[in-house]
């Protein structure tokens, strides 16, 4: 069957994925004929060392090492890496990669809209909102009547800074399991923001320092603060200025934002500053007077985790689905088979089995909890 | 309950004393009676009801969740109450009128009257009605394991701040107050007169000593001080007083003010004169003080059998008198109180209560010598139960708390050995992600040459920084894993030597090594020392002999 590989004919996407220097277009594996018709899910997507690989479509999803063609779910650095031949993602994800890695982060790029269908031979690919961060997408991969959805990271909770999560009916659902234990229930993020504001009111002489992942969490916390009626200036650590300004450029209103750099200790009393989680425990914090250290994360549900980090005001605000969200989503997709990636796979796999679903953990390495890995780069902070 | 839960939650994370005070005072100001009173009682440990056992809580969650998922969750969270609070399933409560979550008052008053069989159903209903934080606080409350880093003193200080009073005033009236403290809050808010303590045998807040350091002696004049032996028993306060009908009431309190009278019925007849004695509870056999290990058999007993009373005869060794009949002696200088004490004990003339002798000394070297050899300095056959000396200023009034420069404790040097880290286990709660419990061993002759035999376990004594270092070492040098326990490399040339300090040693058939340590802790990390140079079991056996020979 000719034209199965995406490079073998001039099909709809090849004109739009700009040809890269790495020769991304020649499909390596042409002979899939035998599988068509009787395809098993693992013939369409399977975990390999580089990540989740779609052989018949000739691409990887969120590869952790350089590949010829990659589809990227969202802009967090463990999912979106530099050095691929061709990259397909939402405009926002591509923009975020460019912000982080510079213009030459990939040989070529192609932006797709949510819901737009891309054909790669017999494989159809569609991106759907994942509700994780701005531009985040689930990747629906279909072949004939078999549909697999790779969700990347997702949340079904409300987030004023990105498109809401969409349920995509499928046969196989690949879910993350960052918070795949029944102890993780995130509750209402607005209540956590109220807790922060109550603390600001009780301790007007102290600065409030909120650890929040720079991409997504920080902007969501700011948006929630604004929704709660907080209209004072919010201060930013240097490492999150660029990405926050990018959010604003995409039409997300965040109010009066100022760099914390150059502010005097006394001026920061009673204010709120956002910083990457790692910065809240280093010498950078010495510029604040007796700061209240808050941390916005789903991990804050567990006391030992909060205490380990020396957090005084844990805010349970997460960009990942909680246990109830994971299990509800799995049910709603109608998938009969569930593959569980990074996080607490065992518990979620166990749960699926008790519900009569085929489930297995997918051993994908290289994805973690972005909050644990975010490092503030030298210089990002602007020398202040 | 939710408001109280929020307070506990916030307090549990707040390290700063002043900030804790601010949180507490704000809560007490903004919360109505009687809820705030019960909160104050909870924080000061003044609530009394039968605590729920962990097994009961485990049963409740097991009926409602998948045991496998509970297992994964408990393993991750590391704390039973917290795990249950977080994974308790949400239920759709029947009807449109969901009951509001219980108030703290409802919870406390209901717990007091609840029969044992009603507890599980009631607890489950509350857990259905509360949110995560509320459930966590409720479970901490009913299991009696608050542990949120608040001392009773701090809670009282926060209450005093409501009316800008001296916390000392609250301490003095405290034993006569009862939850929910309506009279106390009325006084603090200027709505009523100061409450009067009507308890015939109230507890007086105790005075504590600072550990003395070598450098302190330079500034101290031996002539200002009286020395006594520091007994290795438990600190108690024995109080007798007449109630309204003129009947004598006697009570025994622990140093925290807990009423432990019921555990020591054999001492009560001896407290036949009204007064308040500060002293040490000991076990005496044939007039000779037994070690702490012996005394331990009498502690935390719910049922005190006649056999126990006979085999472990209890004794009070008195070192201070806080009240003599109606007279409060606490304002008097120690020297004068001591004189009152001596005549009081004489008048009491009871074999179960005697006077803790003073240790005469002319200068610091003389006291150093006495401390090094209590047997030769007057302690005689009781020397084994001496753990050092106490120094008390002659002119010191009896002040609650740990006032600076008044009382000093000067313990005997701890025993120290170098041992090798053998196994490490994850800690609990705050330390659930760290390997913080260490089993250590010393060398002995085995079948195949020298081998390490475990001699004890320690889980404190190190700094946070050292904990990180050991944790890292354990993770990198694990040879085998058994559940939460890791075997750590312990070869003659590979491994970590721990300098272990401990207070005492006794023979123990339960331990493979045949010895058991009292109060072992990590004194220092000896990264510099190869395991082959660690101590041998023979060293411990020698120590054992020298202790028994004393």
HADDOCK unambig.tbl for C-alpha pairs under 7 A between the chains (distance, minus, plus):
assign (segid A and resid 181 and name CA) (segid B and resid 73 and name CA) 6.18 0.50 0.50
assign (segid A and resid 182 and name CA) (segid B and resid 73 and name CA) 6.92 0.50 0.50
assign (segid A and resid 182 and name CA) (segid B and resid 87 and name CA) 5.38 0.50 0.50
assign (segid A and resid 183 and name CA) (segid B and resid 73 and name CA) 6.37 0.50 0.50
assign (segid A and resid 183 and name CA) (segid B and resid 83 and name CA) 6.49 0.50 0.50
assign (segid A and resid 183 and name CA) (segid B and resid 86 and name CA) 4.70 0.50 0.50
assign (segid A and resid 183 and name CA) (segid B and resid 87 and name CA) 4.57 0.50 0.50
assign (segid A and resid 302 and name CA) (segid B and resid 77 and name CA) 6.44 0.50 0.50
assign (segid A and resid 304 and name CA) (segid B and resid 429 and name CA) 5.86 0.50 0.50
assign (segid A and resid 304 and name CA) (segid B and resid 430 and name CA) 4.69 0.50 0.50
assign (segid A and resid 304 and name CA) (segid B and resid 432 and name CA) 6.66 0.50 0.50
assign (segid A and resid 307 and name CA) (segid B and resid 13 and name CA) 6.89 0.50 0.50
assign (segid A and resid 307 and name CA) (segid B and resid 430 and name CA) 6.32 0.50 0.50
assign (segid A and resid 308 and name CA) (segid B and resid 430 and name CA) 6.81 0.50 0.50
assign (segid A and resid 311 and name CA) (segid B and resid 13 and name CA) 6.91 0.50 0.50
assign (segid A and resid 312 and name CA) (segid B and resid 13 and name CA) 4.73 0.50 0.50
assign (segid A and resid 312 and name CA) (segid B and resid 14 and name CA) 5.33 0.50 0.50
assign (segid A and resid 313 and name CA) (segid B and resid 13 and name CA) 6.95 0.50 0.50
assign (segid A and resid 347 and name CA) (segid B and resid 69 and name CA) 6.01 0.50 0.50
assign (segid A and resid 347 and name CA) (segid B and resid 72 and name CA) 6.77 0.50 0.50
